[in-house]
Amino acid sequence: MSGIPESSNPFYVSASAAGSGFRPFSPLHFWTVAVCVAVMLVLAALGVFLRRHYEPGERWLRRIYGWACFGTYGFSVTWFMLRKNFVWKESLPLQFCDLGLLVSGGVLLFRPRWLRGLLYFWTCTFTIQAFITPVLDSGPTSMSFALFWLSHTMIAGPAIYDVTVGRFRPEFADAVRSYAISFFYAAVLLVLDKLTGWNYGYVGPTKPGAPTLLDALGDYPLRVLWMTLIAAVGFALVWLPWGLAKRKQGAEQKG
């Protein structure tokens, strides 16, 4: 026995919770993330292998991956729009992760520069938070659990694939453009949330029931300002290693 009461141990999952609920930072959380990461890395490694040894195979893999992203989006939207599942404040496909599935599919199939940048920056700043502090209360026997992890894997996975296989290298202009798009969309959601009391984009007056970064940002509406500033810093930080690498490469070529 560890001496820590079960109720206060963040790694304790009761028998009922293990079967029907989800607890952040529990063994179930860690193992689920591990499986998702393994799937993403295997697909990226397979893409790298095929690109080096059989390019038509890589093109087929990319197409299948891209259509799988669109398929996941379509199934998820349909599931949550069913009468038994639909809730106005939660079920509309307006979250960044909903759009992220369309972005990831578009990147894999069509590869426009602005979508590639958006996918990279959204994954590194927004989607990663879903893996660390998932807003989820249903367990592995539920469709909500499966769709939550599948959807976020199908956003982050294509981002990794585009960097490793597609060799996408973000420029500062990509960061600025992606931030501007994100800011505009968040502003639209802010107005919607203000009028309805909803919390799409997490820029509304309420907070998720699960622990998230929002808990450290104070009360509404000031926390929206902090979110805006943190996103700007986050976009800059995830661009910085590429900017420094490019600068170093340029200096070496001049030398």
C-alpha positions in Angstrom: 0.0 0.0 0.0 1.3 3.5 -0.9 -0.5 5.2 2.0 -2.2 7.7 -0.4 -6.0 7.6 -0.1 -7.5 6.3 -3.3 -9.7 9.4 -3.6 -6.7 11.7 -3.6 -4.4 9.6 -5.7 -4.4 11.0 -9.3 -3.4 7.7 -10.7 -6.2 5.7 -9.1 -9.0 4.5 -11.3 -11.8 2.7 -9.7 -13.3 -0.4 -11.2 -16.4 1.5 -12.3 -14.4 4.4 -13.7 -12.2 2.0 -15.6 -15.2 0.5 -17.3 -17.4 3.6 -17.9 -15.5 6.8 -17.2 -12.2 8.6 -17.9 -9.8 10.1 -15.5 -7.0 12.5 -16.6 -3.5 11.3 -15.7 -4.7 7.8 -15.0 -3.1 4.7 -16.4 -5.9 4.5 -19.0 -4.9 8.1 -20.1 -1.2 7.2 -20.4 -1.8 4.0 -22.3 -4.3 5.6 -24.7 -1.8 8.4 -25.5 0.9 5.8 -26.0 -1.2 3.8 -28.5 -2.1 7.0 -30.4 1.5 8.1 -30.6 2.6 4.7 -31.7 0.1 4.7 -34.5 1.2 8.2 -35.7 4.9 7.2 -35.6 4.3 3.9 -37.4 2.4 5.7 -40.2 5.1 8.3 -40.5 7.9 5.7 -40.6 6.0 3.7 -43.2 5.6 6.9 -45.3 9.4 7.6 -45.1 10.2 4.1 -46.1 7.9 4.1 -49.1 9.1 7.5 -50.2 12.6 6.3 -50.3 11.9 2.9 -51.9 8.6 3.0 -53.7 7.1 6.5 -54.2 3.8 5.2 -55.8 3.1 3.4 -52.5 3.7 6.5 -50.5 1.2 8.4 -52.7 -1.4 5.7 -52.1 -0.7 5.8 -48.4 -1.1 9.5 -48.3 -4.4 9.4 -50.2 -5.8 6.7 -47.9 -4.7 8.7 -44.9 -6.2 11.8 -46.2 -9.6 10.3 -47.0 -9.5 8.6 -43.6 -9.3 12.1 -42.0 -12.4 13.2 -44.0 -14.1 10.0 -43.2 -13.4 10.5 -39.5 -14.8 14.0 -39.7 -18.0 12.8 -41.5 -18.6 10.0 -39.1 -18.0 12.2 -36.0 -20.3 14.9 -37.2 -23.0 12.4 -38.1 -22.7 10.6 -34.7 -23.0 13.8 -32.6 -25.8 15.2 -34.8 -28.0 12.1 -34.1 -31.0 13.0 -32.0 -29.9 10.8 -29.1 -26.5 12.5 -29.0 -27.2 16.0 -30.0 -26.6 18.9 -27.5 -26.6 22.4 -28.9 -23.7 23.6 -26.7 -21.4 20.6 -27.6 -22.4 18.8 -30.8 -22.0 21.4 -33.5 -18.8 20.9 -35.5 -17.3 24.2 -34.6 -14.4 23.3 -32.4 -10.8 23.8 -33.7 -10.4 20.0 -33.7 -13.4 19.6 -35.9 -11.9 21.9 -38.5 -8.5 20.3 -37.8 -9.8 17.1 -39.4 -10.7 18.9 -42.6 -7.3 20.7 -42.6 -5.4 17.4 -42.1 -7.3 15.7 -44.9 -6.7 18.7 -47.2 -3.0 18.7 -46.4 -2.5 15.1 -47.2 -4.6 15.2 -50.4 -4.0 18.6 -51.8 -1.0 20.1 -49.9 -1.7 23.8 -50.2 0.9 25.8 -48.2 -1.5 27.7 -46.0 -3.2 24.5 -44.9 0.1 22.8 -44.2 1.1 25.7 -42.0 -2.2 25.7 -40.2 -2.0 22.0 -39.5 1.5 22.3 -38.1 0.7 25.2 -35.8 -2.6 24.0 -34.6 -1.1 20.6 -33.8 1.8 21.9 -31.9 -0.2 24.5 -29.9 -3.8 23.3 -29.7 -4.1 19.6 -30.4 -1.2 18.6 -28.1 -3.3 20.0 -25.2 -6.0 17.5 -26.0 -3.5 14.7 -25.4 -2.2 16.2 -22.2 -5.5 17.4 -20.6 -8.3 15.7 -22.5 -11.8 17.1 -22.0 -13.4 13.7 -21.8 -15.5 12.0 -19.2 -16.6 8.7 -21.0 -14.6 5.5 -20.9 -13.3 3.1 -23.5 -16.6 1.4 -23.9 -18.2 4.6 -25.4 -18.2 6.0 -28.9 -17.3 9.4 -27.5 -14.0 8.0 -26.2 -13.1 6.4 -29.5 -14.0 9.5 -31.5 -12.1 11.8 -29.2 -8.8 10.0 -29.5 -9.3 9.0 -33.2 -10.1 12.6 -34.2 -7.1 14.1 -32.4 -4.8 11.3 -33.7 -6.0 12.1 -37.2 -5.0 15.7 -36.8 -1.6 15.3 -35.1 -0.6 12.2 -37.2 -0.9 14.0 -40.5 1.1 16.9 -39.1 3.9 14.6 -38.2 3.6 12.9 -41.6 3.8 16.2 -43.4 7.0 17.2 -41.6 8.7 13.8 -41.8 7.5 12.5 -45.2 6.2 15.7 -46.9 9.3 17.6 -45.6 7.2 20.7 -44.7 9.4 23.4 -43.1 7.4 26.2 -41.5 8.4 29.8 -42.3 7.7 32.8 -40.2 5.1 33.9 -42.7 3.3 30.6 -42.1 3.2 31.4 -38.4 1.7 34.8 -39.0 -0.9 33.6 -41.5 -1.9 30.7 -39.3 -2.2 32.9 -36.2 -4.3 35.4 -38.2 -6.7 32.7 -39.4 -6.9 31.3 -35.8 -7.5 34.7 -34.3 -10.3 35.5 -36.8 -12.1 32.2 -36.2 -11.7 32.5 -32.4 -13.3 36.0 -32.7 -16.3 34.5 -34.5 -16.7 31.9 -31.9 -16.3 34.5 -29.1 -19.3 36.4 -30.5 -21.3 33.2 -30.8 -20.4 32.0 -27.3 -21.2 35.4 -25.9 -24.7 35.4 -27.4 -25.5 31.8 -26.5 -23.5 31.1 -23.3 -21.8 28.2 -25.1 -18.0 27.5 -25.1 -17.0 26.6 -28.6 -13.3 27.2 -29.0 -13.0 27.5 -25.2 -13.5 31.3 -25.6 -16.9 31.3 -23.9 -17.9 32.2 -20.3 -17.8 28.6 -19.0 -14.9 26.2 -18.5 -14.6 22.4 -19.2 -15.3 20.1 -16.3 -11.9 18.4 -16.7 -8.6 20.2 -15.6 -7.1 22.2 -18.4 -4.7 25.2 -18.9 -7.8 27.4 -18.7 -7.9 26.8 -14.9 -4.7 28.9 -14.6 -5.8 31.8 -16.7 -8.3 33.4 -14.3 -11.9 34.5 -14.9 -13.7 35.3 -18.1 -13.3 37.4 -20.2 -9.7 38.2 -19.1 -8.7 34.7 -19.7 -9.5 35.1 -23.4 -6.9 37.8 -23.6 -4.4 35.5 -22.0 -5.3 32.7 -24.4 -4.7 35.1 -27.3 -1.3 36.1 -26.0 -0.3 32.5 -25.1 -1.3 31.3 -28.6 0.9 34.0 -30.2 3.9 33.0 -28.0 3.2 29.3 -28.7 3.1 29.9 -32.5 6.4 31.8 -32.3 8.1 29.1 -30.2 7.1 26.2 -32.4 8.4 28.1 -35.5 11.7 29.2 -33.8 13.7 25.9 -34.2 13.0 25.9 -37.9 13.9 29.6 -38.2 17.2 29.1 -36.3 18.0 26.0 -38.4 17.4 27.9 -41.6 19.5 30.8 -40.4 22.3 28.5 -39.5 22.1 26.7 -42.9 22.3 30.0 -44.7 25.3 31.1 -42.6 27.1 27.8 -43.4 26.4 28.2 -47.2 27.8 31.7 -47.1 30.8 30.5 -45.2 
